[in-house]
């Protein structure tokens, strides 16, 4: 397991943008499959986006496709989530997750990851 620290959350108006960051403590970050999940009040945690380590392949939840972009900078050991055209329903705590040794495709299930950050709050006001 690795230590993950998210940042970049905050309060934004509907239609606005935010960029989340997730910094990893591992020296082998480039091989890690990474993902973003979110949990709204009273709801279960859900998949948002993922990016594979070995291939860079990405995957998105339908609810964010076309508005959110996941990326990574292996030299900085950091993953990003660029969020545009934010909606009130995007309000949630956003978590980053990591797993080393995957086959090269992005994971969508929580159970595929073994390291989690503490989360960062995103609040979108309408």
N, C-alpha and C positions, 0 to 999 in steps of 0.2 A: 504494500500500500504506500501511497505517496500523499504528501500534504498539498492541499489545494486551497487557494485563497481567492475568493471572488471580490470584485469591486466594480464600481460604476453605476450601481443602482441609484434611484432617487425618485423625485416627484416630477412628472412631466405632464403637459397638457395633451389631450387627445390630438393625434396628428403629428406629434413631435417625435423626436428621436433620442435614443440613448445607445451607448456602447458599453457592454459589459466585458470585463476581463477576468481571466482565471489564470493565476500564476501557479506553476507547479514547482515542487522542490526537487524533482528527480533530474538526474544528469542525462537520462536516456529518454527525454520527453518525446523525441521524434518517433519513437516506436509505439507510443501510447495512443490508444483509441480514446477519443474524448467526446463528451456529450454535455448538452445543456438540458435540464429539466426544470419544471416550475410547479409550484404548489400554491393555489389560491385558497383563501380562507374557506374552511368547510369542505374542501375538495381533496381528492387524492393527487399525489404528485404525478405529473404527466410529462411525456417526452416533448421536447421542443426541437432540438437539432443535434446532429452528431457529425463528427469528422474522423475518418480513419487515419491512423498514424502512418502506415506503410504505403498507402496509396493516395491519401488526400481526398478520397471519395466522401461525399457529403449526403446527408439525408435530412429532411425537414418534416415536421408535422404539417398536415394540410392547413391548419389554422394560421400558420405563420409563413407559409410558402409565398415567396414574392415580396415579403415585407422584411424578413429577417435574413441575415447572412452570417454564417459561421465561418471562421477562418482561424489560422494558427500561425505563429511565428516560432519555429523550433529553436532558433538561436536565442530567443528571449524566454523560451519555455513557457509560452503564454498562448492561451486560446481566447478568441474574441467572439462576441455575439453583437453584431450591428443590428439594431432594432429601429425600423422606420415605420411611419404611418401607424403609430401606436394607438391602440384602442383601450377602452376601459376594461375590457375582458382580458387584457394582457397583464393586468394587475396581479402580482403574485410574488412569492419569494423564488428567486432563480438560483438553482444549484448547478455547479459543474461536477462532472464525474469523469473517472479515468479507469482504464484497464490496459494492462500491458500484455502483448502477445497475441493479439487478435489476428484473424486471417486476412485483414485488409478491407473489410467493408464496415460501414458505420453501424453501431449497435443502437437499437431503439428501446430495449428493455432495461429497466432498472437493475434487474438481476444480472445483467451482463457486465456491470461495473463493480469494482471493489474498493474504490476510493471516492470520497465525496467531500466537497467543500461545505462551509457553514451556511452559505446562502447570502444573497443580497436582495434587498427589497426593491421592487419596482412598483411604483404607484402611478397610474394614469388617470388623470382627472378629466371628466367629461364636461 
